[in-house]
């Protein structure tokens, strides 16, 4: 009888050590799973970091917007389709900027210009009323480093990233953009 109780106790001990995982194990797994997310330009990948100059010369990092839903918008002052899209983007920004999302609080736009002339870029921001704070450009036109990093071959082009920096959609305009953002609301 004593032997049966001892075997039973040993079995319970082995089972309890191997059957479950502690909260610490779960946290470590979650952290390592997050680190395993590949950086790239496809949906489900971590958006590559961008750090470029604003019109005032200040460097703005894409990761400085972490915690919000972000639209990375590639455009230029000379691009007619971009300029036609800008009033819709302003409305989208105004509608979603203070909303709560499942993976982010608020919405903003990280505007990447493919302009070469700083004056044209600034004039378009002003004329089109692009009121968000994160405007960047390396002023290299089609030789733009951020455009190359994101595989942009035509504009307008955009990527939506969630509060964790993961690309959740790309290439959406107008009502399609708004409808996709609605899907991520809390």
Buried (B, 14 or more C-beta within 10 A) or exposed (E): EEEEEEEEEEEEEEEEEEEEEEEEEEEEEEEEEEEEEEEBBEEEBBBBEBEBBBBEEEEBBBEEBBBBBBBBBBBBBBBEEBBEBBEBBBEBBEEBBEBEBEBBEBBBBBBBBBBBEEEBBBEBBEEBEBEBEBBBBBBBBEEBEBBEBBEBEEBBBBBBBBBBBBBBBBEBBEEEBBEBBEEBEE
